[in-house]
Amino acid sequence: MSEKLTVAEALARAEMIDRSLDAWQGTAPQGIEEMGGRDAFADRCEMACFGPVPRLDHDEWQRLSLEYEDRRANGSINRGEG
């Protein structure tokens, strides 16, 4: 049975998805681009109650993680501080 959403609920979920994809793209922009960009990355995601979850293999996870850690270590990521 499909869940019926109000317009407000549908818009809130769409905004949550958009924010989640923004966060992924912000933490590993090069890796997301190498996967074909944001839309291609979104196509590889499955929805969970907290947003899209990418279905990636070990090497892809590692590549995105290393990019994130490199950007974090070099101060390229704004974590809402300051």
JOMOKA-V283281 format. One record per backbone hydrogen bond with DSSP energy under -0.5 kcal/mol. NH is the residue of the N-H (numbers start at 1). CO is the residue of the C=O. Records with the same first field share a line. If there is no record, write none. Layout:
NH: CO  CO
//
This chain:
10: 6
11: 7
12: 8
13: 9
14: 10
15: 11
16: 12
17: 13
18: 14
19: 15
20: 16
21: 17
22: 18
23: 19
24: 20
25: 21
26: 22
27: 23
28: 24
32: 28
33: 29
34: 30
35: 31
36: 33
37: 32
41: 37
42: 38
43: 39
44: 40  41
45: 42
46: 53
48: 51
51: 48
53: 46
54: 52
55: 44
56: 54
61: 57
62: 58
63: 59
64: 60
65: 61
66: 62
67: 63
68: 64
69: 65
70: 66
71: 67
72: 68
73: 69
74: 70
75: 72
76: 71
77: 71
78: 76
79: 77
//
